[in-house]
């Protein structure tokens, strides 16, 4: 689930293969409105689908000439990014 307020959105629950499509559909219009911060502190479980969610959001923000910050990234995100060799691409 995604809850947005101002320039930030908080993602809660699961970020998995089963949920990432819906999360992306929810997030895209928010990014188009200028959201520049994603808060992942409410994520309870995540799998490798979390990385494409972040990278897709980053790409959409970059195409609009903005940067994207991610906060509250669970340790599992960093572990997955290291496993796939993309840890340096995760936004701070």
PyMOL Python script that loads the backbone (N, CA, C, O; Angstrom):
from pymol import cmd

cmd.read_pdbstr("""\
ATOM      1  N   UNK A   1       0.832  -1.171   0.000  1.00  0.00           N
ATOM      2  CA  UNK A   1       0.000   0.000   0.000  1.00  0.00           C
ATOM      3  C   UNK A   1       0.885   1.245   0.000  1.00  0.00           C
ATOM      4  O   UNK A   1       1.980   1.243   0.562  1.00  0.00           O
ATOM      5  N   UNK A   2       0.399   2.293  -0.631  1.00  0.00           N
ATOM      6  CA  UNK A   2       1.137   3.543  -0.715  1.00  0.00           C
ATOM      7  C   UNK A   2       0.259   4.675  -0.196  1.00  0.00           C
ATOM      8  O   UNK A   2      -0.886   4.838  -0.618  1.00  0.00           O
ATOM      9  N   UNK A   3       0.818   5.452   0.725  1.00  0.00           N
ATOM     10  CA  UNK A   3       0.140   6.641   1.241  1.00  0.00           C
ATOM     11  C   UNK A   3       1.040   7.833   0.963  1.00  0.00           C
ATOM     12  O   UNK A   3       2.208   7.845   1.350  1.00  0.00           O
ATOM     13  N   UNK A   4       0.484   8.841   0.283  1.00  0.00           N
ATOM     14  CA  UNK A   4       1.291   9.994  -0.096  1.00  0.00           C
ATOM     15  C   UNK A   4       0.765  11.260   0.565  1.00  0.00           C
ATOM     16  O   UNK A   4      -0.438  11.457   0.732  1.00  0.00           O
ATOM     17  N   UNK A   5       1.717  12.106   0.931  1.00  0.00           N
ATOM     18  CA  UNK A   5       1.398  13.400   1.516  1.00  0.00           C
ATOM     19  C   UNK A   5       2.507  14.372   1.128  1.00  0.00           C
ATOM     20  O   UNK A   5       3.687  14.095   1.341  1.00  0.00           O
ATOM     21  N   UNK A   6       2.131  15.482   0.572  1.00  0.00           N
ATOM     22  CA  UNK A   6       3.134  16.450   0.135  1.00  0.00           C
ATOM     23  C   UNK A   6       4.002  15.855  -0.951  1.00  0.00           C
ATOM     24  O   UNK A   6       3.497  15.318  -1.937  1.00  0.00           O
ATOM     25  N   UNK A   7       5.321  15.951  -0.768  1.00  0.00           N
ATOM     26  CA  UNK A   7       6.260  15.432  -1.757  1.00  0.00           C
ATOM     27  C   UNK A   7       6.785  14.052  -1.416  1.00  0.00           C
ATOM     28  O   UNK A   7       7.790  13.621  -1.981  1.00  0.00           O
ATOM     29  N   UNK A   8       6.132  13.350  -0.507  1.00  0.00           N
ATOM     30  CA  UNK A   8       6.614  12.033  -0.125  1.00  0.00           C
ATOM     31  C   UNK A   8       5.528  10.988  -0.115  1.00  0.00           C
ATOM     32  O   UNK A   8       4.349  11.284   0.076  1.00  0.00           O
ATOM     33  N   UNK A   9       5.951   9.757  -0.326  1.00  0.00           N
ATOM     34  CA  UNK A   9       5.046   8.605  -0.262  1.00  0.00           C
ATOM     35  C   UNK A   9       5.651   7.568   0.671  1.00  0.00           C
ATOM     36  O   UNK A   9       6.860   7.336   0.660  1.00  0.00           O
ATOM     37  N   UNK A  10       4.793   6.944   1.482  1.00  0.00           N
ATOM     38  CA  UNK A  10       5.224   5.886   2.382  1.00  0.00           C
ATOM     39  C   UNK A  10       4.660   4.571   1.868  1.00  0.00           C
ATOM     40  O   UNK A  10       3.457   4.435   1.643  1.00  0.00           O
ATOM     41  N   UNK A  11       5.545   3.617   1.690  1.00  0.00           N
ATOM     42  CA  UNK A  11       5.161   2.299   1.204  1.00  0.00           C
ATOM     43  C   UNK A  11       5.122   1.361   2.402  1.00  0.00           C
ATOM     44  O   UNK A  11       6.063   1.302   3.193  1.00  0.00           O
ATOM     45  N   UNK A  12       4.021   0.629   2.523  1.00  0.00           N
ATOM     46  CA  UNK A  12       3.857  -0.284   3.652  1.00  0.00           C
ATOM     47  C   UNK A  12       3.462  -1.670   3.155  1.00  0.00           C
ATOM     48  O   UNK A  12       3.010  -1.841   2.023  1.00  0.00           O
ATOM     49  N   UNK A  13       3.644  -2.649   4.031  1.00  0.00           N
ATOM     50  CA  UNK A  13       3.249  -4.015   3.706  1.00  0.00           C
ATOM     51  C   UNK A  13       4.339  -4.762   2.977  1.00  0.00           C
ATOM     52  O   UNK A  13       5.514  -4.682   3.335  1.00  0.00           O
ATOM     53  N   UNK A  14       3.939  -5.489   1.951  1.00  0.00           N
ATOM     54  CA  UNK A  14       4.857  -6.346   1.203  1.00  0.00           C
ATOM     55  C   UNK A  14       5.248  -5.699  -0.123  1.00  0.00           C
ATOM     56  O   UNK A  14       4.417  -5.116  -0.820  1.00  0.00           O
ATOM     57  N   UNK A  15       6.527  -5.816  -0.451  1.00  0.00           N
ATOM     58  CA  UNK A  15       7.022  -5.425  -1.774  1.00  0.00           C
ATOM     59  C   UNK A  15       7.605  -6.706  -2.368  1.00  0.00           C
ATOM     60  O   UNK A  15       8.783  -7.024  -2.197  1.00  0.00           O
ATOM     61  N   UNK A  16       6.740  -7.420  -3.064  1.00  0.00           N
ATOM     62  CA  UNK A  16       7.098  -8.730  -3.604  1.00  0.00           C
ATOM     63  C   UNK A  16       6.662  -8.824  -5.062  1.00  0.00           C
ATOM     64  O   UNK A  16       6.010  -7.924  -5.592  1.00  0.00           O
ATOM     65  N   UNK A  17       7.028  -9.906  -5.682  1.00  0.00           N
ATOM     66  CA  UNK A  17       6.624 -10.151  -7.071  1.00  0.00           C
ATOM     67  C   UNK A  17       5.109 -10.025  -7.206  1.00  0.00           C
ATOM     68  O   UNK A  17       4.618  -9.515  -8.213  1.00  0.00           O
ATOM     69  N   UNK A  18       4.371 -10.481  -6.207  1.00  0.00           N
ATOM     70  CA  UNK A  18       2.910 -10.436  -6.265  1.00  0.00           C
ATOM     71  C   UNK A  18       2.346  -9.028  -6.125  1.00  0.00           C
ATOM     72  O   UNK A  18       1.265  -8.752  -6.646  1.00  0.00           O
ATOM     73  N   UNK A  19       3.044  -8.133  -5.441  1.00  0.00           N
ATOM     74  CA  UNK A  19       2.493  -6.811  -5.157  1.00  0.00           C
ATOM     75  C   UNK A  19       3.116  -5.680  -5.961  1.00  0.00           C
ATOM     76  O   UNK A  19       2.536  -4.597  -6.037  1.00  0.00           O
ATOM     77  N   UNK A  20       4.278  -5.900  -6.562  1.00  0.00           N
ATOM     78  CA  UNK A  20       5.009  -4.789  -7.161  1.00  0.00           C
ATOM     79  C   UNK A  20       4.286  -4.150  -8.346  1.00  0.00           C
ATOM     80  O   UNK A  20       4.411  -2.943  -8.552  1.00  0.00           O
ATOM     81  N   UNK A  21       3.552  -4.907  -9.113  1.00  0.00           N
ATOM     82  CA  UNK A  21       2.804  -4.336 -10.243  1.00  0.00           C
ATOM     83  C   UNK A  21       1.784  -3.310  -9.767  1.00  0.00           C
ATOM     84  O   UNK A  21       1.694  -2.215 -10.322  1.00  0.00           O
ATOM     85  N   UNK A  22       1.024  -3.660  -8.752  1.00  0.00           N
ATOM     86  CA  UNK A  22       0.042  -2.731  -8.192  1.00  0.00           C
ATOM     87  C   UNK A  22       0.699  -1.523  -7.557  1.00  0.00           C
ATOM     88  O   UNK A  22       0.201  -0.403  -7.680  1.00  0.00           O
ATOM     89  N   UNK A  23       1.817  -1.744  -6.878  1.00  0.00           N
ATOM     90  CA  UNK A  23       2.540  -0.626  -6.269  1.00  0.00           C
ATOM     91  C   UNK A  23       3.041   0.342  -7.331  1.00  0.00           C
ATOM     92  O   UNK A  23       2.949   1.558  -7.160  1.00  0.00           O
ATOM     93  N   UNK A  24       3.568  -0.190  -8.418  1.00  0.00           N
ATOM     94  CA  UNK A  24       4.033   0.672  -9.507  1.00  0.00           C
ATOM     95  C   UNK A  24       2.887   1.481 -10.109  1.00  0.00           C
ATOM     96  O   UNK A  24       3.047   2.665 -10.406  1.00  0.00           O
ATOM     97  N   UNK A  25       1.737   0.844 -10.289  1.00  0.00           N
ATOM     98  CA  UNK A  25       0.573   1.553 -10.837  1.00  0.00           C
ATOM     99  C   UNK A  25       0.125   2.672  -9.898  1.00  0.00           C
ATOM    100  O   UNK A  25      -0.264   3.747 -10.356  1.00  0.00           O
ATOM    101  N   UNK A  26       0.177   2.425  -8.590  1.00  0.00           N
ATOM    102  CA  UNK A  26      -0.180   3.457  -7.607  1.00  0.00           C
ATOM    103  C   UNK A  26       0.848   4.582  -7.575  1.00  0.00           C
ATOM    104  O   UNK A  26       0.494   5.751  -7.419  1.00  0.00           O
ATOM    105  N   UNK A  27       2.098   4.232  -7.719  1.00  0.00           N
ATOM    106  CA  UNK A  27       3.187   5.183  -7.551  1.00  0.00           C
ATOM    107  C   UNK A  27       3.387   6.098  -8.758  1.00  0.00           C
ATOM    108  O   UNK A  27       3.752   7.261  -8.585  1.00  0.00           O
ATOM    109  N   UNK A  28       3.161   5.611  -9.954  1.00  0.00           N
ATOM    110  CA  UNK A  28       3.438   6.389 -11.161  1.00  0.00           C
ATOM    111  C   UNK A  28       2.739   7.750 -11.193  1.00  0.00           C
ATOM    112  O   UNK A  28       3.395   8.746 -11.497  1.00  0.00           O
ATOM    113  N   UNK A  29       1.448   7.840 -10.895  1.00  0.00           N
ATOM    114  CA  UNK A  29       0.833   9.174 -10.922  1.00  0.00           C
ATOM    115  C   UNK A  29       1.383  10.095  -9.833  1.00  0.00           C
ATOM    116  O   UNK A  29       1.426  11.312 -10.012  1.00  0.00           O
ATOM    117  N   UNK A  30       1.796   9.525  -8.720  1.00  0.00           N
ATOM    118  CA  UNK A  30       2.372  10.334  -7.650  1.00  0.00           C
ATOM    119  C   UNK A  30       3.720  10.908  -8.071  1.00  0.00           C
ATOM    120  O   UNK A  30       4.031  12.065  -7.791  1.00  0.00           O
ATOM    121  N   UNK A  31       4.504  10.093  -8.739  1.00  0.00           N
ATOM    122  CA  UNK A  31       5.793  10.571  -9.246  1.00  0.00           C
ATOM    123  C   UNK A  31       5.579  11.663 -10.291  1.00  0.00           C
ATOM    124  O   UNK A  31       6.343  12.627 -10.348  1.00  0.00           O
ATOM    125  N   UNK A  32       4.551  11.516 -11.110  1.00  0.00           N
ATOM    126  CA  UNK A  32       4.245  12.523 -12.121  1.00  0.00           C
ATOM    127  C   UNK A  32       3.843  13.849 -11.472  1.00  0.00           C
ATOM    128  O   UNK A  32       4.029  14.910 -12.067  1.00  0.00           O
ATOM    129  N   UNK A  33       3.295  13.794 -10.258  1.00  0.00           N
ATOM    130  CA  UNK A  33       2.901  15.001  -9.528  1.00  0.00           C
ATOM    131  C   UNK A  33       4.083  15.660  -8.821  1.00  0.00           C
ATOM    132  O   UNK A  33       3.951  16.767  -8.299  1.00  0.00           O
ATOM    133  N   UNK A  34       5.229  14.995  -8.799  1.00  0.00           N
ATOM    134  CA  UNK A  34       6.405  15.608  -8.205  1.00  0.00           C
ATOM    135  C   UNK A  34       6.901  14.992  -6.914  1.00  0.00           C
ATOM    136  O   UNK A  34       7.751  15.579  -6.244  1.00  0.00           O
ATOM    137  N   UNK A  35       6.396  13.830  -6.545  1.00  0.00           N
ATOM    138  CA  UNK A  35       6.907  13.157  -5.347  1.00  0.00           C
ATOM    139  C   UNK A  35       8.411  12.954  -5.511  1.00  0.00           C
ATOM    140  O   UNK A  35       8.877  12.496  -6.554  1.00  0.00           O
ATOM    141  N   UNK A  36       9.163  13.301  -4.466  1.00  0.00           N
ATOM    142  CA  UNK A  36      10.616  13.164  -4.556  1.00  0.00           C
ATOM    143  C   UNK A  36      11.225  12.325  -3.433  1.00  0.00           C
ATOM    144  O   UNK A  36      12.445  12.184  -3.350  1.00  0.00           O
ATOM    145  N   UNK A  37      10.366  11.768  -2.567  1.00  0.00           N
ATOM    146  CA  UNK A  37      10.862  10.932  -1.479  1.00  0.00           C
ATOM    147  C   UNK A  37       9.961   9.719  -1.313  1.00  0.00           C
ATOM    148  O   UNK A  37       8.737   9.839  -1.261  1.00  0.00           O
ATOM    149  N   UNK A  38      10.583   8.555  -1.232  1.00  0.00           N
ATOM    150  CA  UNK A  38       9.864   7.315  -0.935  1.00  0.00           C
ATOM    151  C   UNK A  38      10.355   6.805   0.407  1.00  0.00           C
ATOM    152  O   UNK A  38      11.557   6.645   0.621  1.00  0.00           O
ATOM    153  N   UNK A  39       9.421   6.553   1.306  1.00  0.00           N
ATOM    154  CA  UNK A  39       9.736   6.053   2.639  1.00  0.00           C
ATOM    155  C   UNK A  39       9.348   4.574   2.691  1.00  0.00           C
ATOM    156  O   UNK A  39       8.174   4.227   2.558  1.00  0.00           O
ATOM    157  N   UNK A  40      10.329   3.722   2.882  1.00  0.00           N
ATOM    158  CA  UNK A  40      10.107   2.281   2.912  1.00  0.00           C
ATOM    159  C   UNK A  40      10.076   1.724   4.334  1.00  0.00           C
ATOM    160  O   UNK A  40      10.115   0.507   4.515  1.00  0.00           O
ATOM    161  N   UNK A  41      10.008   2.588   5.343  1.00  0.00           N
ATOM    162  CA  UNK A  41      10.080   2.120   6.726  1.00  0.00           C
ATOM    163  C   UNK A  41       8.900   1.235   7.122  1.00  0.00           C
ATOM    164  O   UNK A  41       8.986   0.513   8.115  1.00  0.00           O
ATOM    165  N   UNK A  42       7.816   1.276   6.378  1.00  0.00           N
ATOM    166  CA  UNK A  42       6.654   0.445   6.690  1.00  0.00           C
ATOM    167  C   UNK A  42       6.622  -0.884   5.957  1.00  0.00           C
ATOM    168  O   UNK A  42       5.652  -1.634   6.076  1.00  0.00           O
ATOM    169  N   UNK A  43       7.675  -1.187   5.197  1.00  0.00           N
ATOM    170  CA  UNK A  43       7.722  -2.451   4.453  1.00  0.00           C
ATOM    171  C   UNK A  43       7.997  -3.589   5.423  1.00  0.00           C
ATOM    172  O   UNK A  43       8.975  -3.567   6.170  1.00  0.00           O
ATOM    173  N   UNK A  44       7.122  -4.579   5.397  1.00  0.00           N
ATOM    174  CA  UNK A  44       7.250  -5.722   6.303  1.00  0.00           C
ATOM    175  C   UNK A  44       8.014  -6.881   5.685  1.00  0.00           C
ATOM    176  O   UNK A  44       8.731  -7.606   6.375  1.00  0.00           O
ATOM    177  N   UNK A  45       7.854  -7.046   4.390  1.00  0.00           N
ATOM    178  CA  UNK A  45       8.547  -8.129   3.686  1.00  0.00           C
ATOM    179  C   UNK A  45       8.854  -7.675   2.267  1.00  0.00           C
ATOM    180  O   UNK A  45       8.090  -6.926   1.658  1.00  0.00           O
ATOM    181  N   UNK A  46       9.988  -8.143   1.752  1.00  0.00           N
ATOM    182  CA  UNK A  46      10.388  -7.750   0.404  1.00  0.00           C
ATOM    183  C   UNK A  46      11.163  -8.880  -0.245  1.00  0.00           C
ATOM    184  O   UNK A  46      11.827  -9.670   0.425  1.00  0.00           O
ATOM    185  N   UNK A  47      11.064  -8.937  -1.561  1.00  0.00           N
ATOM    186  CA  UNK A  47      11.891  -9.869  -2.321  1.00  0.00           C
ATOM    187  C   UNK A  47      12.573  -9.088  -3.435  1.00  0.00           C
ATOM    188  O   UNK A  47      12.584  -7.857  -3.415  1.00  0.00           O
ATOM    189  N   UNK A  48      13.127  -9.777  -4.382  1.00  0.00           N
ATOM    190  CA  UNK A  48      13.914  -9.115  -5.430  1.00  0.00           C
ATOM    191  C   UNK A  48      13.102  -8.115  -6.255  1.00  0.00           C
ATOM    192  O   UNK A  48      13.690  -7.277  -6.937  1.00  0.00           O
ATOM    193  N   UNK A  49      11.785  -8.178  -6.213  1.00  0.00           N
ATOM    194  CA  UNK A  49      10.950  -7.227  -6.951  1.00  0.00           C
ATOM    195  C   UNK A  49      11.062  -5.817  -6.386  1.00  0.00           C
ATOM    196  O   UNK A  49      10.674  -4.859  -7.054  1.00  0.00           O
ATOM    197  N   UNK A  50      11.580  -5.671  -5.182  1.00  0.00           N
ATOM    198  CA  UNK A  50      11.744  -4.346  -4.582  1.00  0.00           C
ATOM    199  C   UNK A  50      12.704  -3.489  -5.398  1.00  0.00           C
ATOM    200  O   UNK A  50      12.501  -2.283  -5.535  1.00  0.00           O
ATOM    201  N   UNK A  51      13.736  -4.101  -5.934  1.00  0.00           N
ATOM    202  CA  UNK A  51      14.728  -3.341  -6.689  1.00  0.00           C
ATOM    203  C   UNK A  51      14.152  -2.734  -7.960  1.00  0.00           C
ATOM    204  O   UNK A  51      14.375  -1.548  -8.205  1.00  0.00           O
ATOM    205  N   UNK A  52      13.422  -3.483  -8.780  1.00  0.00           N
ATOM    206  CA  UNK A  52      12.816  -2.855  -9.966  1.00  0.00           C
ATOM    207  C   UNK A  52      11.831  -1.744  -9.598  1.00  0.00           C
ATOM    208  O   UNK A  52      11.685  -0.783 -10.354  1.00  0.00           O
ATOM    209  N   UNK A  53      11.160  -1.856  -8.463  1.00  0.00           N
ATOM    210  CA  UNK A  53      10.259  -0.796  -8.025  1.00  0.00           C
ATOM    211  C   UNK A  53      11.047   0.492  -7.799  1.00  0.00           C
ATOM    212  O   UNK A  53      10.661   1.554  -8.288  1.00  0.00           O
ATOM    213  N   UNK A  54      12.138   0.398  -7.066  1.00  0.00           N
ATOM    214  CA  UNK A  54      12.966   1.573  -6.786  1.00  0.00           C
ATOM    215  C   UNK A  54      13.561   2.127  -8.075  1.00  0.00           C
ATOM    216  O   UNK A  54      13.509   3.333  -8.317  1.00  0.00           O
ATOM    217  N   UNK A  55      14.124   1.253  -8.899  1.00  0.00           N
ATOM    218  CA  UNK A  55      14.784   1.725 -10.120  1.00  0.00           C
ATOM    219  C   UNK A  55      13.793   2.317 -11.114  1.00  0.00           C
ATOM    220  O   UNK A  55      14.127   3.270 -11.818  1.00  0.00           O
ATOM    221  N   UNK A  56      12.602   1.779 -11.184  1.00  0.00           N
ATOM    222  CA  UNK A  56      11.572   2.341 -12.060  1.00  0.00           C
ATOM    223  C   UNK A  56      11.169   3.737 -11.572  1.00  0.00           C
ATOM    224  O   UNK A  56      11.013   4.656 -12.376  1.00  0.00           O
ATOM    225  N   UNK A  57      11.001   3.891 -10.266  1.00  0.00           N
ATOM    226  CA  UNK A  57      10.656   5.199  -9.698  1.00  0.00           C
ATOM    227  C   UNK A  57      11.781   6.200  -9.943  1.00  0.00           C
ATOM    228  O   UNK A  57      11.519   7.356 -10.275  1.00  0.00           O
ATOM    229  N   UNK A  58      13.017   5.769  -9.782  1.00  0.00           N
ATOM    230  CA  UNK A  58      14.167   6.644 -10.028  1.00  0.00           C
ATOM    231  C   UNK A  58      14.199   7.090 -11.486  1.00  0.00           C
ATOM    232  O   UNK A  58      14.449   8.259 -11.780  1.00  0.00           O
ATOM    233  N   UNK A  59      13.944   6.152 -12.396  1.00  0.00           N
ATOM    234  CA  UNK A  59      13.961   6.458 -13.828  1.00  0.00           C
ATOM    235  C   UNK A  59      12.870   7.484 -14.170  1.00  0.00           C
ATOM    236  O   UNK A  59      13.115   8.427 -14.922  1.00  0.00           O
ATOM    237  N   UNK A  60      11.677   7.295 -13.618  1.00  0.00           N
ATOM    238  CA  UNK A  60      10.588   8.223 -13.905  1.00  0.00           C
ATOM    239  C   UNK A  60      10.909   9.614 -13.356  1.00  0.00           C
ATOM    240  O   UNK A  60      10.651  10.615 -14.024  1.00  0.00           O
ATOM    241  N   UNK A  61      11.461   9.684 -12.164  1.00  0.00           N
ATOM    242  CA  UNK A  61      11.836  10.981 -11.590  1.00  0.00           C
ATOM    243  C   UNK A  61      12.923  11.642 -12.431  1.00  0.00           C
ATOM    244  O   UNK A  61      12.850  12.836 -12.719  1.00  0.00           O
ATOM    245  N   UNK A  62      13.921  10.872 -12.820  1.00  0.00           N
ATOM    246  CA  UNK A  62      15.033  11.410 -13.614  1.00  0.00           C
ATOM    247  C   UNK A  62      14.527  11.942 -14.967  1.00  0.00           C
ATOM    248  O   UNK A  62      14.988  12.983 -15.437  1.00  0.00           O
ATOM    249  N   UNK A  63      13.585  11.227 -15.584  1.00  0.00           N
ATOM    250  CA  UNK A  63      13.038  11.671 -16.867  1.00  0.00           C
ATOM    251  C   UNK A  63      12.291  12.995 -16.730  1.00  0.00           C
ATOM    252  O   UNK A  63      12.171  13.756 -17.690  1.00  0.00           O
ATOM    253  N   UNK A  64      11.792  13.257 -15.523  1.00  0.00           N
ATOM    254  CA  UNK A  64      11.091  14.514 -15.258  1.00  0.00           C
ATOM    255  C   UNK A  64      12.054  15.592 -14.760  1.00  0.00           C
ATOM    256  O   UNK A  64      11.627  16.691 -14.408  1.00  0.00           O
ATOM    257  N   UNK A  65      13.362  15.277 -14.730  1.00  0.00           N
ATOM    258  CA  UNK A  65      14.354  16.251 -14.308  1.00  0.00           C
ATOM    259  C   UNK A  65      14.491  16.387 -12.804  1.00  0.00           C
ATOM    260  O   UNK A  65      15.007  17.392 -12.313  1.00  0.00           O
ATOM    261  N   UNK A  66      14.033  15.382 -12.067  1.00  0.00           N
ATOM    262  CA  UNK A  66      14.105  15.419 -10.605  1.00  0.00           C
ATOM    263  C   UNK A  66      14.930  14.248 -10.096  1.00  0.00           C
ATOM    264  O   UNK A  66      15.175  13.278 -10.814  1.00  0.00           O
ATOM    265  N   UNK A  67      15.348  14.359  -8.857  1.00  0.00           N
ATOM    266  CA  UNK A  67      16.003  13.231  -8.205  1.00  0.00           C
ATOM    267  C   UNK A  67      15.015  12.610  -7.221  1.00  0.00           C
ATOM    268  O   UNK A  67      13.996  13.214  -6.885  1.00  0.00           O
ATOM    269  N   UNK A  68      15.319  11.429  -6.774  1.00  0.00           N
ATOM    270  CA  UNK A  68      14.443  10.703  -5.867  1.00  0.00           C
ATOM    271  C   UNK A  68      15.258  10.215  -4.680  1.00  0.00           C
ATOM    272  O   UNK A  68      16.312   9.600  -4.847  1.00  0.00           O
ATOM    273  N   UNK A  69      14.767  10.491  -3.493  1.00  0.00           N
ATOM    274  CA  UNK A  69      15.403   9.993  -2.269  1.00  0.00           C
ATOM    275  C   UNK A  69      14.573   8.843  -1.717  1.00  0.00           C
ATOM    276  O   UNK A  69      13.344   8.859  -1.792  1.00  0.00           O
ATOM    277  N   UNK A  70      15.249   7.856  -1.167  1.00  0.00           N
ATOM    278  CA  UNK A  70      14.570   6.738  -0.523  1.00  0.00           C
ATOM    279  C   UNK A  70      15.036   6.679   0.926  1.00  0.00           C
ATOM    280  O   UNK A  70      16.234   6.708   1.208  1.00  0.00           O
ATOM    281  N   UNK A  71      14.078   6.597   1.835  1.00  0.00           N
ATOM    282  CA  UNK A  71      14.396   6.525   3.251  1.00  0.00           C
ATOM    283  C   UNK A  71      13.822   5.240   3.828  1.00  0.00           C
ATOM    284  O   UNK A  71      12.924   4.627   3.251  1.00  0.00           O
ATOM    285  N   UNK A  72      14.350   4.853   4.960  1.00  0.00           N
ATOM    286  CA  UNK A  72      13.829   3.690   5.669  1.00  0.00           C
ATOM    287  C   UNK A  72      13.978   2.382   4.921  1.00  0.00           C
ATOM    288  O   UNK A  72      13.183   1.462   5.115  1.00  0.00           O
ATOM    289  N   UNK A  73      14.994   2.288   4.062  1.00  0.00           N
ATOM    290  CA  UNK A  73      15.179   1.048   3.301  1.00  0.00           C
ATOM    291  C   UNK A  73      15.505  -0.103   4.252  1.00  0.00           C
ATOM    292  O   UNK A  73      16.457  -0.013   5.027  1.00  0.00           O
ATOM    293  N   UNK A  74      14.729  -1.174   4.199  1.00  0.00           N
ATOM    294  CA  UNK A  74      15.035  -2.330   5.032  1.00  0.00           C
ATOM    295  C   UNK A  74      16.398  -2.926   4.669  1.00  0.00           C
ATOM    296  O   UNK A  74      16.858  -2.804   3.534  1.00  0.00           O
ATOM    297  N   UNK A  75      17.016  -3.553   5.620  1.00  0.00           N
ATOM    298  CA  UNK A  75      18.306  -4.207   5.405  1.00  0.00           C
ATOM    299  C   UNK A  75      18.230  -5.187   4.246  1.00  0.00           C
ATOM    300  O   UNK A  75      19.199  -5.354   3.506  1.00  0.00           O
ATOM    301  N   UNK A  76      17.086  -5.833   4.087  1.00  0.00           N
ATOM    302  CA  UNK A  76      16.946  -6.814   3.015  1.00  0.00           C
ATOM    303  C   UNK A  76      17.128  -6.184   1.635  1.00  0.00           C
ATOM    304  O   UNK A  76      17.599  -6.848   0.712  1.00  0.00           O
ATOM    305  N   UNK A  77      16.757  -4.894   1.482  1.00  0.00           N
ATOM    306  CA  UNK A  77      16.940  -4.217   0.195  1.00  0.00           C
ATOM    307  C   UNK A  77      18.426  -4.126  -0.132  1.00  0.00           C
ATOM    308  O   UNK A  77      18.845  -4.419  -1.252  1.00  0.00           O
ATOM    309  N   UNK A  78      19.215  -3.716   0.857  1.00  0.00           N
ATOM    310  CA  UNK A  78      20.661  -3.584   0.648  1.00  0.00           C
ATOM    311  C   UNK A  78      21.279  -4.942   0.349  1.00  0.00           C
ATOM    312  O   UNK A  78      22.163  -5.052  -0.500  1.00  0.00           O
ATOM    313  N   UNK A  79      20.821  -5.967   1.038  1.00  0.00           N
ATOM    314  CA  UNK A  79      21.334  -7.313   0.815  1.00  0.00           C
ATOM    315  C   UNK A  79      21.028  -7.764  -0.610  1.00  0.00           C
ATOM    316  O   UNK A  79      21.894  -8.308  -1.294  1.00  0.00           O
ATOM    317  N   UNK A  80      19.795  -7.536  -1.052  1.00  0.00           N
ATOM    318  CA  UNK A  80      19.415  -7.899  -2.424  1.00  0.00           C
ATOM    319  C   UNK A  80      20.242  -7.113  -3.437  1.00  0.00           C
ATOM    320  O   UNK A  80      20.714  -7.671  -4.428  1.00  0.00           O
ATOM    321  N   UNK A  81      20.415  -5.819  -3.186  1.00  0.00           N
ATOM    322  CA  UNK A  81      21.185  -4.988  -4.116  1.00  0.00           C
ATOM    323  C   UNK A  81      22.629  -5.468  -4.203  1.00  0.00           C
ATOM    324  O   UNK A  81      23.209  -5.490  -5.289  1.00  0.00           O
ATOM    325  N   UNK A  82      23.212  -5.853  -3.073  1.00  0.00           N
ATOM    326  CA  UNK A  82      24.578  -6.379  -3.084  1.00  0.00           C
ATOM    327  C   UNK A  82      24.634  -7.694  -3.861  1.00  0.00           C
ATOM    328  O   UNK A  82      25.554  -7.918  -4.647  1.00  0.00           O
ATOM    329  N   UNK A  83      23.653  -8.553  -3.638  1.00  0.00           N
ATOM    330  CA  UNK A  83      23.598  -9.839  -4.316  1.00  0.00           C
ATOM    331  C   UNK A  83      23.562  -9.666  -5.832  1.00  0.00           C
ATOM    332  O   UNK A  83      24.203 -10.417  -6.566  1.00  0.00           O
ATOM    333  N   UNK A  84      22.799  -8.662  -6.297  1.00  0.00           N
ATOM    334  CA  UNK A  84      22.657  -8.421  -7.735  1.00  0.00           C
ATOM    335  C   UNK A  84      23.699  -7.455  -8.280  1.00  0.00           C
ATOM    336  O   UNK A  84      23.704  -7.160  -9.475  1.00  0.00           O
ATOM    337  N   UNK A  85      24.584  -6.958  -7.416  1.00  0.00           N
ATOM    338  CA  UNK A  85      25.650  -6.075  -7.862  1.00  0.00           C
ATOM    339  C   UNK A  85      25.199  -4.679  -8.244  1.00  0.00           C
ATOM    340  O   UNK A  85      25.813  -4.039  -9.097  1.00  0.00           O
ATOM    341  N   UNK A  86      24.127  -4.198  -7.616  1.00  0.00           N
ATOM    342  CA  UNK A  86      23.604  -2.874  -7.958  1.00  0.00           C
ATOM    343  C   UNK A  86      23.486  -1.965  -6.735  1.00  0.00           C
ATOM    344  O   UNK A  86      22.762  -0.971  -6.771  1.00  0.00           O
ATOM    345  N   UNK A  87      24.183  -2.294  -5.667  1.00  0.00           N
ATOM    346  CA  UNK A  87      24.042  -1.530  -4.427  1.00  0.00           C
ATOM    347  C   UNK A  87      24.417  -0.064  -4.601  1.00  0.00           C
ATOM    348  O   UNK A  87      23.843   0.800  -3.938  1.00  0.00           O
ATOM    349  N   UNK A  88      25.374   0.231  -5.483  1.00  0.00           N
ATOM    350  CA  UNK A  88      25.775   1.627  -5.674  1.00  0.00           C
ATOM    351  C   UNK A  88      24.696   2.438  -6.387  1.00  0.00           C
ATOM    352  O   UNK A  88      24.773   3.667  -6.415  1.00  0.00           O
ATOM    353  N   UNK A  89      23.696   1.780  -6.959  1.00  0.00           N
ATOM    354  CA  UNK A  89      22.624   2.483  -7.660  1.00  0.00           C
ATOM    355  C   UNK A  89      21.473   2.892  -6.744  1.00  0.00           C
ATOM    356  O   UNK A  89      20.646   3.722  -7.121  1.00  0.00           O
ATOM    357  N   UNK A  90      21.414   2.313  -5.539  1.00  0.00           N
ATOM    358  CA  UNK A  90      20.323   2.662  -4.623  1.00  0.00           C
ATOM    359  C   UNK A  90      20.475   4.106  -4.170  1.00  0.00           C
ATOM    360  O   UNK A  90      21.564   4.537  -3.792  1.00  0.00           O
ATOM    361  N   UNK A  91      19.358   4.860  -4.212  1.00  0.00           N
ATOM    362  CA  UNK A  91      19.436   6.256  -3.768  1.00  0.00           C
ATOM    363  C   UNK A  91      19.550   6.345  -2.259  1.00  0.00           C
ATOM    364  O   UNK A  91      19.059   5.481  -1.532  1.00  0.00           O
ATOM    365  N   UNK A  92      20.201   7.394  -1.801  1.00  0.00           N
ATOM    366  CA  UNK A  92      20.354   7.616  -0.360  1.00  0.00           C
ATOM    367  C   UNK A  92      19.141   8.337   0.186  1.00  0.00           C
ATOM    368  O   UNK A  92      19.076   8.617   1.383  1.00  0.00           O
TER     369      UNK A  92
END
""", "prot")
cmd.dss("prot")
cmd.show_as("cartoon", "prot")
cmd.util.cbc("prot")
cmd.orient("prot")
